[in-house]
Amino acid sequence: MQAIITNFRRGRHTQTPNQVILSVEGVSTKEEASKLVGKKVTYKTSSGKEINGEVRSFHGNSGAVRVLFETGMPGQSLGTKLNIE
């Protein structure tokens, strides 16, 4: 299942670099997004390194999900496509 990294999880004054918001193709409600909780996500950098993460919860009412990665994500990852396994 394809997804696009939309943004980091953030507040008004802070952002959390190891948590990102994904918009998933074909998912438009929070009920559909809640079925993805627990799935694994892998981001591959240009140097070949892999950063693993897990879908933790849905985000909002329009099908976005929140993913917790093991380390911080680079800023270049915004807008890239990922596979949800």
N, C-alpha and C positions, 0 to 999 in steps of 0.2 A: 504494500500500500504506500503510495507516494505522499509526502508531506513537504511543506516549505517552512523554513525557520522564519518566523515573523519578527520576533523581538525577544530581548531578554525579559525575564520577569523583573518588574521594577515597581518602585513606589515614586513618590513625588521627589524625593531627594536622593534615593539610592537605587542601585540595580544589583541584581544577584547574577554573577557571571556564569554560575554552573546550572542555572535553571533558565530554560527558554520556552517560548510559546510557539507551538506548531499549528499551522492551518492544514488540515488533512483534506485531500481531494475526495469528493464524494460523501463527506460527512457534513451535515448542516444543522444538526440538533445536538443538544447536550446528552440526550438519551443514547444516540449513536456513538458519541464521543466517550461515554462512560464505559462502553464495551471494550475500548482500547486500553483501559487501565491495566497495567502489569506487563504490557508488551515491551519488547526490547528494541532499542534504536541505536544505530551505529553511525558516527560521523567520521569520514576519512579525510585527513588533511592532505595538502598537496605534497607533503614529504612522505606520505604513506602511513603516518601514525593514525591509529584508530582511537576514538573516544567513545566509550559505551555509556548508554543511558537507559532509563526506564520511564515509561509513561506513568505519572503519579496521579493525575486527576484531570478532569475537564476544566476548561477556562472560559467562563462566560456562557452565553446561551446559543452561540452560533457554531458550535462544533469544533472549537479550538481545544488543544490539549496542552498540559504543562508537563515538561520532561525534565527530570533531574539527571544531570550528567555527573560522572565521577570527578572530573576536573573542570576548570573554567573553560568556556568556549571562546575562541578567537573572534574578533569583530568581523573578520572576513567571512564568517560562516553565515551571517545574516543574508537571507534571500536565497540560500542554496537548498537543493532538494535532498531529502533523506528517504530511506526505506524503513517502514515500521514492520517488524517481523512478527 
